[in-house]
Amino acid sequence: MPRLVTIHGIKACDTMKKARAWLDAHGVVYAFHDYKTQGIARDVLEGWVRQVGWPTLLNRAGTTFRKLPDADKTDVDEGRAVTLMLAQPSMIKRPVLDVDGALTVGFKPEIYAAVFG
């Protein structure tokens, strides 16, 4: 039975390019969702947070987060993180790989090999 694979992220991101190249090289058929141009639904994002936790999803190292006023970066909790990521989807770590509902956040070739092995 074919697996339903969707990779979520931002088209121009270097890590996304590496992840998509890996999937292509390994013959994985997938859909691509660019959450910077297409947005992300609150219920989808909240589902991701329930599955992997907001600290895993919130990209604190990225430029968008670092440029926030200090007041917005302190005392971040789940609700605040979801609000930030909905307002600025580039604050979501990438890629988010969804394989039949199971998520993998970030890209490491060895982890993708294990997921598709």
HUMO-V618396 format. One record per pair of residues at least 24 apart in sequence whose ideal C-beta (glycine too) atoms are under 7 Angstrom apart, sorted by the first residue. I is the first residue (numbers start at 1). J is the second residue. If there is no record, write none. Layout:
i:I j:J
i:I j:J
//
This chain:
i:3 j:99
i:3 j:100
i:4 j:100
i:5 j:29
i:5 j:30
i:5 j:99
i:6 j:30
i:6 j:31
i:6 j:33
i:6 j:98
i:7 j:32
i:7 j:95
i:7 j:97
i:8 j:33
i:8 j:35
i:8 j:95
i:8 j:96
i:8 j:98
i:9 j:34
i:9 j:35
i:9 j:94
i:9 j:95
i:9 j:96
i:10 j:34
i:10 j:36
i:10 j:90
i:10 j:94
i:13 j:94
i:15 j:94
i:15 j:95
i:15 j:107
i:16 j:94
i:16 j:95
i:18 j:107
i:19 j:95
i:19 j:107
i:22 j:109
i:22 j:112
i:26 j:116
i:28 j:116
i:35 j:89
i:35 j:92
i:36 j:89
i:36 j:90
i:39 j:89
i:40 j:86
i:40 j:89
i:40 j:92
i:42 j:86
i:45 j:82
i:45 j:85
i:45 j:86
i:46 j:82
i:48 j:96
i:48 j:103
i:49 j:78
i:49 j:82
i:51 j:103
i:52 j:103
i:52 j:105
i:54 j:78
i:54 j:81
i:54 j:82
i:56 j:105
i:57 j:85
i:57 j:92
i:57 j:93
i:57 j:105
i:58 j:84
i:58 j:85
i:58 j:91
i:59 j:91
i:59 j:92
i:59 j:93
i:62 j:90
i:62 j:91
i:64 j:88
i:64 j:90
i:64 j:91
i:65 j:91
//
